[in-house]
Amino acid sequence: MENEKKMILEMLQEMKTEMNQRFDAMDKRFDGLEKEVKELRVEVTEFKQLSTEGHDRVVEKLDTITRKTAKHAEYLNYLAGEVGKHSMILNIIDKR
């Protein structure tokens, strides 16, 4: 009976040792994953900042292009009106 108790105790101690080893391995793996997640967060934050800055530049350039296009459209309308006037004047001159 005493011998059986010793065997069971040894078996339990071996199981405990094995479980501790597995927990240690899991802790190491978890620490590695935690470090990778932190690094990934830094990269994501940097990417977000760069993409936001890039987006802001594009929006600013788009606003500038939109304003210039509107201004050029005004000029073209003005010139079309002037061409129309001159065309009418030339038609009148040609008829005389």
C-alpha positions, -999 to +999 in steps of 0.1 A: +000+000+000+028+024+009+045+015-024+014+024-043+011+058-025+047+065-035+041+056-071+010+078-072+028+107-055+057+104-080+033+102-109+015+133-096+048+152-092+058+143-128+024+155-140+029+187-120+064+192-135+050+186-170+022+210-164+046+237-151+067+232-182+037+236-204+026+267-185+061+282-189+061+275-226+026+291-229+038+321-209+068+326-232+046+323-263+021+348-248+049+372-240+061+370-276+026+376-289+021+405-266+053+421-279+042+415-315+008+431-308+025+461-293+048+465-323+018+460-347-001+488-328+029+511-333+030+503-370-008+508-374-006+541-356+022+553-378+003+541-409-029+558-398-010+591-392+007+589-426-025+580-444-044+608-427-017+633-437-018+620-472-055+622-473-054+658-461-029+668-488-051+652-515-082+670-502-063+703-501-051+698-537-086+688-548-100+720-533-074+740-551-081+722-584-119+727-579-114+764-573-091+769-603-115+749-625-144+771-615-124+802-622-113+789-656-149+781-664-158+817-656-131+829-679-142+805-707-178+817-703-166+853-705-145+846-736-174+827-753-196+858-747-169+881-762-165+858-792-202+859-797-203+897-796-174+899-821-190+873-843-222+894-844-202+926-852-183+908-880-216+894-894-230+930-894-199+943-911-200+915-937-236+923-946-227+959-954 
